[in-house]
Amino acid sequence: MSQFAINMMFVGASFLLYIGIAVWARAGSTKEFYVAGGGVNPITNGMATAADWMSAASFISMAGLIAAGGYANSSFLMG
């Protein structure tokens, strides 16, 4: 068997696996699209999302802003 045929069998098997997982895990209702099936309070979910966003913005973007623009840009940390 040629290397090309082995490669095609591997790629085809992996696609079948991915398709099988997609069929097995598909949503049965619109409620399943919400976090934890709708079991998480929207306020709690919003606070978790905001904490993730703010931590990334503070520690990555603001550090880069200060590094690029100097100490004068540290005032953006307060806003």
mmCIF file as gemmi writes it, N, C-alpha and C atoms, coordinates in Angstrom:
data_model
loop_
_atom_site.group_PDB
_atom_site.id
_atom_site.type_symbol
_atom_site.label_atom_id
_atom_site.label_alt_id
_atom_site.label_comp_id
_atom_site.label_asym_id
_atom_site.label_entity_id
_atom_site.label_seq_id
_atom_site.pdbx_PDB_ins_code
_atom_site.Cartn_x
_atom_site.Cartn_y
_atom_site.Cartn_z
_atom_site.occupancy
_atom_site.B_iso_or_equiv
_atom_site.pdbx_formal_charge
_atom_site.auth_seq_id
_atom_site.auth_asym_id
_atom_site.pdbx_PDB_model_num
ATOM 1 N N . MET Axp A 1 ? 0.848 -1.176 0 1 0 ? 1 A 1
ATOM 2 C CA . MET Axp A 1 ? 0 0 0 1 0 ? 1 A 1
ATOM 3 C C . MET Axp A 1 ? 0.895 1.242 0 1 0 ? 1 A 1
ATOM 4 N N . SER Axp A 2 ? 0.55 2.201 -0.811 1 0 ? 2 A 1
ATOM 5 C CA . SER Axp A 2 ? 1.381 3.398 -0.945 1 0 ? 2 A 1
ATOM 6 C C . SER Axp A 2 ? 1.165 4.35 0.237 1 0 ? 2 A 1
ATOM 7 N N . GLN Axp A 3 ? 2.12 5.234 0.408 1 0 ? 3 A 1
ATOM 8 C CA . GLN Axp A 3 ? 2.036 6.224 1.487 1 0 ? 3 A 1
ATOM 9 C C . GLN Axp A 3 ? 0.834 7.143 1.278 1 0 ? 3 A 1
ATOM 10 N N . PHE Axp A 4 ? 0.528 7.487 0.034 1 0 ? 4 A 1
ATOM 11 C CA . PHE Axp A 4 ? -0.624 8.34 -0.255 1 0 ? 4 A 1
ATOM 12 C C . PHE Axp A 4 ? -1.916 7.675 0.199 1 0 ? 4 A 1
ATOM 13 N N . ALA Axp A 5 ? -2.064 6.393 -0.054 1 0 ? 5 A 1
ATOM 14 C CA . ALA Axp A 5 ? -3.275 5.669 0.347 1 0 ? 5 A 1
ATOM 15 C C . ALA Axp A 5 ? -3.4 5.609 1.873 1 0 ? 5 A 1
ATOM 16 N N . ILE Axp A 6 ? -2.273 5.39 2.543 1 0 ? 6 A 1
ATOM 17 C CA . ILE Axp A 6 ? -2.291 5.373 4.009 1 0 ? 6 A 1
ATOM 18 C C . ILE Axp A 6 ? -2.687 6.743 4.557 1 0 ? 6 A 1
ATOM 19 N N . ASN Axp A 7 ? -2.143 7.798 3.954 1 0 ? 7 A 1
ATOM 20 C CA . ASN Axp A 7 ? -2.495 9.161 4.377 1 0 ? 7 A 1
ATOM 21 C C . ASN Axp A 7 ? -3.977 9.439 4.176 1 0 ? 7 A 1
ATOM 22 N N . MET Axp A 8 ? -4.517 9.049 3.037 1 0 ? 8 A 1
ATOM 23 C CA . MET Axp A 8 ? -5.932 9.274 2.76 1 0 ? 8 A 1
ATOM 24 C C . MET Axp A 8 ? -6.82 8.479 3.722 1 0 ? 8 A 1
ATOM 25 N N . MET Axp A 9 ? -6.414 7.269 4.066 1 0 ? 9 A 1
ATOM 26 C CA . MET Axp A 9 ? -7.189 6.482 5.027 1 0 ? 9 A 1
ATOM 27 C C . MET Axp A 9 ? -7.17 7.142 6.405 1 0 ? 9 A 1
ATOM 28 N N . PHE Axp A 10 ? -6.008 7.665 6.803 1 0 ? 10 A 1
ATOM 29 C CA . PHE Axp A 10 ? -5.898 8.341 8.095 1 0 ? 10 A 1
ATOM 30 C C . PHE Axp A 10 ? -6.752 9.603 8.127 1 0 ? 10 A 1
ATOM 31 N N . VAL Axp A 11 ? -6.674 10.405 7.077 1 0 ? 11 A 1
ATOM 32 C CA . VAL Axp A 11 ? -7.467 11.637 7.006 1 0 ? 11 A 1
ATOM 33 C C . VAL Axp A 11 ? -8.957 11.311 6.982 1 0 ? 11 A 1
ATOM 34 N N . GLY Axp A 12 ? -9.348 10.304 6.189 1 0 ? 12 A 1
ATOM 35 C CA . GLY Axp A 12 ? -10.75 9.909 6.125 1 0 ? 12 A 1
ATOM 36 C C . GLY Axp A 12 ? -11.261 9.392 7.465 1 0 ? 12 A 1
ATOM 37 N N . ALA Axp A 13 ? -10.437 8.594 8.159 1 0 ? 13 A 1
ATOM 38 C CA . ALA Axp A 13 ? -10.843 8.079 9.47 1 0 ? 13 A 1
ATOM 39 C C . ALA Axp A 13 ? -10.989 9.212 10.484 1 0 ? 13 A 1
ATOM 40 N N . SER Axp A 14 ? -10.077 10.192 10.427 1 0 ? 14 A 1
ATOM 41 C CA . SER Axp A 14 ? -10.187 11.307 11.368 1 0 ? 14 A 1
ATOM 42 C C . SER Axp A 14 ? -11.429 12.153 11.072 1 0 ? 14 A 1
ATOM 43 N N . PHE Axp A 15 ? -11.749 12.356 9.789 1 0 ? 15 A 1
ATOM 44 C CA . PHE Axp A 15 ? -12.981 13.082 9.454 1 0 ? 15 A 1
ATOM 45 C C . PHE Axp A 15 ? -14.211 12.33 9.935 1 0 ? 15 A 1
ATOM 46 N N . LEU Axp A 16 ? -14.231 11.037 9.773 1 0 ? 16 A 1
ATOM 47 C CA . LEU Axp A 16 ? -15.363 10.246 10.266 1 0 ? 16 A 1
ATOM 48 C C . LEU Axp A 16 ? -15.482 10.345 11.781 1 0 ? 16 A 1
ATOM 49 N N . LEU Axp A 17 ? -14.357 10.349 12.467 1 0 ? 17 A 1
ATOM 50 C CA . LEU Axp A 17 ? -14.379 10.512 13.921 1 0 ? 17 A 1
ATOM 51 C C . LEU Axp A 17 ? -14.958 11.874 14.291 1 0 ? 17 A 1
ATOM 52 N N . TYR Axp A 18 ? -14.505 12.936 13.627 1 0 ? 18 A 1
ATOM 53 C CA . TYR Axp A 18 ? -15.007 14.286 13.916 1 0 ? 18 A 1
ATOM 54 C C . TYR Axp A 18 ? -16.499 14.398 13.626 1 0 ? 18 A 1
ATOM 55 N N . ILE Axp A 19 ? -16.94 13.834 12.528 1 0 ? 19 A 1
ATOM 56 C CA . ILE Axp A 19 ? -18.361 13.878 12.184 1 0 ? 19 A 1
ATOM 57 C C . ILE Axp A 19 ? -19.171 13.091 13.208 1 0 ? 19 A 1
ATOM 58 N N . GLY Axp A 20 ? -18.638 11.945 13.637 1 0 ? 20 A 1
ATOM 59 C CA . GLY Axp A 20 ? -19.323 11.154 14.659 1 0 ? 20 A 1
ATOM 60 C C . GLY Axp A 20 ? -19.459 11.906 15.973 1 0 ? 20 A 1
ATOM 61 N N . ILE Axp A 21 ? -18.401 12.61 16.378 1 0 ? 21 A 1
ATOM 62 C CA . ILE Axp A 21 ? -18.467 13.407 17.605 1 0 ? 21 A 1
ATOM 63 C C . ILE Axp A 21 ? -19.491 14.528 17.458 1 0 ? 21 A 1
ATOM 64 N N . ALA Axp A 22 ? -19.531 15.17 16.295 1 0 ? 22 A 1
ATOM 65 C CA . ALA Axp A 22 ? -20.483 16.26 16.063 1 0 ? 22 A 1
ATOM 66 C C . ALA Axp A 22 ? -21.92 15.759 16.127 1 0 ? 22 A 1
ATOM 67 N N . VAL Axp A 23 ? -22.193 14.597 15.552 1 0 ? 23 A 1
ATOM 68 C CA . VAL Axp A 23 ? -23.547 14.037 15.594 1 0 ? 23 A 1
ATOM 69 C C . VAL Axp A 23 ? -23.905 13.64 17.02 1 0 ? 23 A 1
ATOM 70 N N . TRP Axp A 24 ? -22.967 13.038 17.742 1 0 ? 24 A 1
ATOM 71 C CA . TRP Axp A 24 ? -23.234 12.589 19.102 1 0 ? 24 A 1
ATOM 72 C C . TRP Axp A 24 ? -23.471 13.771 20.049 1 0 ? 24 A 1
ATOM 73 N N . ALA Axp A 25 ? -22.755 14.897 19.844 1 0 ? 25 A 1
ATOM 74 C CA . ALA Axp A 25 ? -22.81 16.022 20.775 1 0 ? 25 A 1
ATOM 75 C C . ALA Axp A 25 ? -23.756 17.135 20.339 1 0 ? 25 A 1
ATOM 76 N N . ARG Axp A 26 ? -24.547 16.932 19.31 1 0 ? 26 A 1
ATOM 77 C CA . ARG Axp A 26 ? -25.4 18.03 18.828 1 0 ? 26 A 1
ATOM 78 C C . ARG Axp A 26 ? -26.442 18.411 19.878 1 0 ? 26 A 1
ATOM 79 N N . ALA Axp A 27 ? -26.855 19.655 19.814 1 0 ? 27 A 1
ATOM 80 C CA . ALA Axp A 27 ? -27.813 20.186 20.776 1 0 ? 27 A 1
ATOM 81 C C . ALA Axp A 27 ? -29.214 19.706 20.421 1 0 ? 27 A 1
ATOM 82 N N . GLY Axp A 28 ? -29.949 19.328 21.448 1 0 ? 28 A 1
ATOM 83 C CA . GLY Axp A 28 ? -31.314 18.86 21.243 1 0 ? 28 A 1
ATOM 84 C C . GLY Axp A 28 ? -32.334 19.986 21.324 1 0 ? 28 A 1
ATOM 85 N N . SER Axp A 29 ? -31.952 21.101 21.966 1 0 ? 29 A 1
ATOM 86 C CA . SER Axp A 29 ? -32.855 22.239 22.093 1 0 ? 29 A 1
ATOM 87 C C . SER Axp A 29 ? -32.027 23.521 22.17 1 0 ? 29 A 1
ATOM 88 N N . THR Axp A 30 ? -32.694 24.647 22.067 1 0 ? 30 A 1
ATOM 89 C CA . THR Axp A 30 ? -31.983 25.925 22.137 1 0 ? 30 A 1
ATOM 90 C C . THR Axp A 30 ? -31.445 26.194 23.541 1 0 ? 30 A 1
ATOM 91 N N . LYS Axp A 31 ? -32.045 25.597 24.574 1 0 ? 31 A 1
ATOM 92 C CA . LYS Axp A 31 ? -31.575 25.801 25.937 1 0 ? 31 A 1
ATOM 93 C C . LYS Axp A 31 ? -30.158 25.258 26.12 1 0 ? 31 A 1
ATOM 94 N N . GLU Axp A 32 ? -29.793 24.26 25.358 1 0 ? 32 A 1
ATOM 95 C CA . GLU Axp A 32 ? -28.467 23.668 25.491 1 0 ? 32 A 1
ATOM 96 C C . GLU Axp A 32 ? -27.36 24.571 24.955 1 0 ? 32 A 1
ATOM 97 N N . PHE Axp A 33 ? -27.703 25.643 24.262 1 0 ? 33 A 1
ATOM 98 C CA . PHE Axp A 33 ? -26.69 26.574 23.774 1 0 ? 33 A 1
ATOM 99 C C . PHE Axp A 33 ? -26.234 27.532 24.869 1 0 ? 33 A 1
ATOM 100 N N . TYR Axp A 34 ? -26.99 27.646 25.961 1 0 ? 34 A 1
ATOM 101 C CA . TYR Axp A 34 ? -26.613 28.525 27.065 1 0 ? 34 A 1
ATOM 102 C C . TYR Axp A 34 ? -25.583 27.838 27.947 1 0 ? 34 A 1
ATOM 103 N N . VAL Axp A 35 ? -24.881 28.62 28.733 1 0 ? 35 A 1
ATOM 104 C CA . VAL Axp A 35 ? -23.849 28.091 29.616 1 0 ? 35 A 1
ATOM 105 C C . VAL Axp A 35 ? -24.474 27.108 30.595 1 0 ? 35 A 1
ATOM 106 N N . ALA Axp A 36 ? -23.922 25.918 30.658 1 0 ? 36 A 1
ATOM 107 C CA . ALA Axp A 36 ? -24.354 24.865 31.59 1 0 ? 36 A 1
ATOM 108 C C . ALA Axp A 36 ? -25.846 24.588 31.462 1 0 ? 36 A 1
ATOM 109 N N . GLY Axp A 37 ? -26.38 24.66 30.268 1 0 ? 37 A 1
ATOM 110 C CA . GLY Axp A 37 ? -27.794 24.376 30.064 1 0 ? 37 A 1
ATOM 111 C C . GLY Axp A 37 ? -28.711 25.401 30.69 1 0 ? 37 A 1
ATOM 112 N N . GLY Axp A 38 ? -28.239 26.602 30.903 1 0 ? 38 A 1
ATOM 113 C CA . GLY Axp A 38 ? -29.047 27.656 31.51 1 0 ? 38 A 1
ATOM 114 C C . GLY Axp A 38 ? -29.001 27.63 33.026 1 0 ? 38 A 1
ATOM 115 N N . GLY Axp A 39 ? -28.154 26.79 33.621 1 0 ? 39 A 1
ATOM 116 C CA . GLY Axp A 39 ? -28.101 26.662 35.071 1 0 ? 39 A 1
ATOM 117 C C . GLY Axp A 39 ? -27.256 27.718 35.766 1 0 ? 39 A 1
ATOM 118 N N . VAL Axp A 40 ? -26.573 28.578 35.019 1 0 ? 40 A 1
ATOM 119 C CA . VAL Axp A 40 ? -25.749 29.626 35.61 1 0 ? 40 A 1
ATOM 120 C C . VAL Axp A 40 ? -26.512 30.943 35.528 1 0 ? 40 A 1
ATOM 121 N N . ASN Axp A 41 ? -26.564 31.641 36.659 1 0 ? 41 A 1
ATOM 122 C CA . ASN Axp A 41 ? -27.249 32.929 36.72 1 0 ? 41 A 1
ATOM 123 C C . ASN Axp A 41 ? -26.592 33.897 35.727 1 0 ? 41 A 1
ATOM 124 N N . PRO Axp A 42 ? -27.384 34.665 34.969 1 0 ? 42 A 1
ATOM 125 C CA . PRO Axp A 42 ? -26.795 35.6 33.99 1 0 ? 42 A 1
ATOM 126 C C . PRO Axp A 42 ? -25.847 36.626 34.609 1 0 ? 42 A 1
ATOM 127 N N . ILE Axp A 43 ? -26.128 37.066 35.831 1 0 ? 43 A 1
ATOM 128 C CA . ILE Axp A 43 ? -25.233 38.025 36.498 1 0 ? 43 A 1
ATOM 129 C C . ILE Axp A 43 ? -23.882 37.371 36.773 1 0 ? 43 A 1
ATOM 130 N N . THR Axp A 44 ? -23.914 36.136 37.269 1 0 ? 44 A 1
ATOM 131 C CA . THR Axp A 44 ? -22.681 35.409 37.542 1 0 ? 44 A 1
ATOM 132 C C . THR Axp A 44 ? -21.9 35.169 36.259 1 0 ? 44 A 1
ATOM 133 N N . ASN Axp A 45 ? -22.613 34.806 35.211 1 0 ? 45 A 1
ATOM 134 C CA . ASN Axp A 45 ? -21.955 34.577 33.929 1 0 ? 45 A 1
ATOM 135 C C . ASN Axp A 45 ? -21.331 35.869 33.398 1 0 ? 45 A 1
ATOM 136 N N . GLY Axp A 46 ? -22.032 36.967 33.517 1 0 ? 46 A 1
ATOM 137 C CA . GLY Axp A 46 ? -21.507 38.259 33.087 1 0 ? 46 A 1
ATOM 138 C C . GLY Axp A 46 ? -20.292 38.687 33.886 1 0 ? 46 A 1
ATOM 139 N N . MET Axp A 47 ? -20.322 38.437 35.201 1 0 ? 47 A 1
ATOM 140 C CA . MET Axp A 47 ? -19.173 38.793 36.032 1 0 ? 47 A 1
ATOM 141 C C . MET Axp A 47 ? -17.955 37.952 35.668 1 0 ? 47 A 1
ATOM 142 N N . ALA Axp A 48 ? -18.157 36.687 35.374 1 0 ? 48 A 1
ATOM 143 C CA . ALA Axp A 48 ? -17.043 35.826 34.976 1 0 ? 48 A 1
ATOM 144 C C . ALA Axp A 48 ? -16.459 36.276 33.64 1 0 ? 48 A 1
ATOM 145 N N . THR Axp A 49 ? -17.326 36.63 32.698 1 0 ? 49 A 1
ATOM 146 C CA . THR Axp A 49 ? -16.857 37.115 31.404 1 0 ? 49 A 1
ATOM 147 C C . THR Axp A 49 ? -16.101 38.43 31.562 1 0 ? 49 A 1
ATOM 148 N N . ALA Axp A 50 ? -16.628 39.35 32.375 1 0 ? 50 A 1
ATOM 149 C CA . ALA Axp A 50 ? -15.968 40.636 32.601 1 0 ? 50 A 1
ATOM 150 C C . ALA Axp A 50 ? -14.617 40.444 33.278 1 0 ? 50 A 1
ATOM 151 N N . ALA Axp A 51 ? -14.53 39.525 34.233 1 0 ? 51 A 1
ATOM 152 C CA . ALA Axp A 51 ? -13.255 39.282 34.912 1 0 ? 51 A 1
ATOM 153 C C . ALA Axp A 51 ? -12.216 38.746 33.938 1 0 ? 51 A 1
ATOM 154 N N . ASP Axp A 52 ? -12.621 37.852 33.061 1 0 ? 52 A 1
ATOM 155 C CA . ASP Axp A 52 ? -11.688 37.34 32.058 1 0 ? 52 A 1
ATOM 156 C C . ASP Axp A 52 ? -11.223 38.452 31.132 1 0 ? 52 A 1
ATOM 157 N N . TRP Axp A 53 ? -12.153 39.282 30.664 1 0 ? 53 A 1
ATOM 158 C CA . TRP Axp A 53 ? -11.802 40.348 29.733 1 0 ? 53 A 1
ATOM 159 C C . TRP Axp A 53 ? -10.913 41.381 30.398 1 0 ? 53 A 1
ATOM 160 N N . MET Axp A 54 ? -11.279 41.791 31.62 1 0 ? 54 A 1
ATOM 161 C CA . MET Axp A 54 ? -10.511 42.834 32.285 1 0 ? 54 A 1
ATOM 162 C C . MET Axp A 54 ? -9.121 42.354 32.663 1 0 ? 54 A 1
ATOM 163 N N . SER Axp A 55 ? -8.991 41.097 33.058 1 0 ? 55 A 1
ATOM 164 C CA . SER Axp A 55 ? -7.658 40.633 33.419 1 0 ? 55 A 1
ATOM 165 C C . SER Axp A 55 ? -6.761 40.582 32.185 1 0 ? 55 A 1
ATOM 166 N N . ALA Axp A 56 ? -7.297 40.151 31.07 1 0 ? 56 A 1
ATOM 167 C CA . ALA Axp A 56 ? -6.503 40.125 29.839 1 0 ? 56 A 1
ATOM 168 C C . ALA Axp A 56 ? -6.146 41.533 29.404 1 0 ? 56 A 1
ATOM 169 N N . ALA Axp A 57 ? -7.099 42.456 29.497 1 0 ? 57 A 1
ATOM 170 C CA . ALA Axp A 57 ? -6.836 43.834 29.092 1 0 ? 57 A 1
ATOM 171 C C . ALA Axp A 57 ? -5.812 44.489 30.007 1 0 ? 57 A 1
ATOM 172 N N . SER Axp A 58 ? -5.913 44.242 31.289 1 0 ? 58 A 1
ATOM 173 C CA . SER Axp A 58 ? -5.011 44.894 32.24 1 0 ? 58 A 1
ATOM 174 C C . SER Axp A 58 ? -3.595 44.367 32.138 1 0 ? 58 A 1
ATOM 175 N N . PHE Axp A 59 ? -3.463 43.059 32.071 1 0 ? 59 A 1
ATOM 176 C CA . PHE Axp A 59 ? -2.127 42.485 32.181 1 0 ? 59 A 1
ATOM 177 C C . PHE Axp A 59 ? -1.413 42.354 30.849 1 0 ? 59 A 1
ATOM 178 N N . ILE Axp A 60 ? -2.127 42.34 29.74 1 0 ? 60 A 1
ATOM 179 C CA . ILE Axp A 60 ? -1.46 42.204 28.443 1 0 ? 60 A 1
ATOM 180 C C . ILE Axp A 60 ? -1.468 43.536 27.7 1 0 ? 60 A 1
ATOM 181 N N . SER Axp A 61 ? -2.656 44.061 27.449 1 0 ? 61 A 1
ATOM 182 C CA . SER Axp A 61 ? -2.758 45.278 26.641 1 0 ? 61 A 1
ATOM 183 C C . SER Axp A 61 ? -2.16 46.493 27.335 1 0 ? 61 A 1
ATOM 184 N N . MET Axp A 62 ? -2.473 46.657 28.602 1 0 ? 62 A 1
ATOM 185 C CA . MET Axp A 62 ? -1.972 47.835 29.299 1 0 ? 62 A 1
ATOM 186 C C . MET Axp A 62 ? -0.465 47.766 29.503 1 0 ? 62 A 1
ATOM 187 N N . ALA Axp A 63 ? 0.048 46.579 29.763 1 0 ? 63 A 1
ATOM 188 C CA . ALA Axp A 63 ? 1.504 46.447 29.89 1 0 ? 63 A 1
ATOM 189 C C . ALA Axp A 63 ? 2.183 46.783 28.568 1 0 ? 63 A 1
ATOM 190 N N . GLY Axp A 64 ? 1.593 46.362 27.468 1 0 ? 64 A 1
ATOM 191 C CA . GLY Axp A 64 ? 2.139 46.698 26.16 1 0 ? 64 A 1
ATOM 192 C C . GLY Axp A 64 ? 2.042 48.176 25.866 1 0 ? 64 A 1
ATOM 193 N N . LEU Axp A 65 ? 0.939 48.798 26.28 1 0 ? 65 A 1
ATOM 194 C CA . LEU Axp A 65 ? 0.766 50.239 26.071 1 0 ? 65 A 1
ATOM 195 C C . LEU Axp A 65 ? 1.817 51.023 26.83 1 0 ? 65 A 1
ATOM 196 N N . ILE Axp A 66 ? 2.063 50.635 28.066 1 0 ? 66 A 1
ATOM 197 C CA . ILE Axp A 66 ? 3.071 51.324 28.861 1 0 ? 66 A 1
ATOM 198 C C . ILE Axp A 66 ? 4.466 51.081 28.294 1 0 ? 66 A 1
ATOM 199 N N . ALA Axp A 67 ? 4.734 49.855 27.873 1 0 ? 67 A 1
ATOM 200 C CA . ALA Axp A 67 ? 6.043 49.548 27.31 1 0 ? 67 A 1
ATOM 201 C C . ALA Axp A 67 ? 6.279 50.323 26.019 1 0 ? 67 A 1
ATOM 202 N N . ALA Axp A 68 ? 5.237 50.498 25.209 1 0 ? 68 A 1
ATOM 203 C CA . ALA Axp A 68 ? 5.391 51.187 23.931 1 0 ? 68 A 1
ATOM 204 C C . ALA Axp A 68 ? 5.392 52.703 24.079 1 0 ? 68 A 1
ATOM 205 N N . GLY Axp A 69 ? 4.559 53.209 25.001 1 0 ? 69 A 1
ATOM 206 C CA . GLY Axp A 69 ? 4.398 54.656 25.096 1 0 ? 69 A 1
ATOM 207 C C . GLY Axp A 69 ? 5.077 55.302 26.273 1 0 ? 69 A 1
ATOM 208 N N . GLY Axp A 70 ? 5.619 54.525 27.163 1 0 ? 70 A 1
ATOM 209 C CA . GLY Axp A 70 ? 6.312 55.092 28.31 1 0 ? 70 A 1
ATOM 210 C C . GLY Axp A 70 ? 5.416 55.239 29.525 1 0 ? 70 A 1
ATOM 211 N N . TYR Axp A 71 ? 6.014 55.804 30.57 1 0 ? 71 A 1
ATOM 212 C CA . TYR Axp A 71 ? 5.339 55.931 31.863 1 0 ? 71 A 1
ATOM 213 C C . TYR Axp A 71 ? 4.085 56.804 31.796 1 0 ? 71 A 1
ATOM 214 N N . ALA Axp A 72 ? 4.021 57.732 30.875 1 0 ? 72 A 1
ATOM 215 C CA . ALA Axp A 72 ? 2.883 58.642 30.775 1 0 ? 72 A 1
ATOM 216 C C . ALA Axp A 72 ? 1.591 57.876 30.469 1 0 ? 72 A 1
ATOM 217 N N . ASN Axp A 73 ? 1.685 56.737 29.834 1 0 ? 73 A 1
ATOM 218 C CA . ASN Axp A 73 ? 0.492 55.961 29.524 1 0 ? 73 A 1
ATOM 219 C C . ASN Axp A 73 ? -0.025 55.15 30.714 1 0 ? 73 A 1
ATOM 220 N N . SER Axp A 74 ? 0.657 55.193 31.835 1 0 ? 74 A 1
ATOM 221 C CA . SER Axp A 74 ? 0.165 54.46 33.009 1 0 ? 74 A 1
ATOM 222 C C . SER Axp A 74 ? -1.124 55.037 33.539 1 0 ? 74 A 1
ATOM 223 N N . SER Axp A 75 ? -1.455 56.272 33.153 1 0 ? 75 A 1
ATOM 224 C CA . SER Axp A 75 ? -2.719 56.856 33.585 1 0 ? 75 A 1
ATOM 225 C C . SER Axp A 75 ? -3.919 56.1 33.018 1 0 ? 75 A 1
ATOM 226 N N . PHE Axp A 76 ? -3.726 55.367 31.918 1 0 ? 76 A 1
ATOM 227 C CA . PHE Axp A 76 ? -4.816 54.582 31.353 1 0 ? 76 A 1
ATOM 228 C C . PHE Axp A 76 ? -5.205 53.418 32.254 1 0 ? 76 A 1
ATOM 229 N N . LEU Axp A 77 ? -4.342 53.025 33.178 1 0 ? 77 A 1
ATOM 230 C CA . LEU Axp A 77 ? -4.681 51.941 34.095 1 0 ? 77 A 1
ATOM 231 C C . LEU Axp A 77 ? -5.817 52.325 35.041 1 0 ? 77 A 1
ATOM 232 N N . MET Axp A 78 ? -5.955 53.597 35.321 1 0 ? 78 A 1
ATOM 233 C CA . MET Axp A 78 ? -7.005 54.043 36.232 1 0 ? 78 A 1
ATOM 234 C C . MET Axp A 78 ? -8.353 54.117 35.536 1 0 ? 78 A 1
ATOM 235 N N . GLY Axp A 79 ? -8.382 54.206 34.235 1 0 ? 79 A 1
ATOM 236 C CA . GLY Axp A 79 ? -9.64 54.367 33.523 1 0 ? 79 A 1
ATOM 237 C C . GLY Axp A 79 ? -10.067 53.078 32.956 1 0 ? 79 A 1
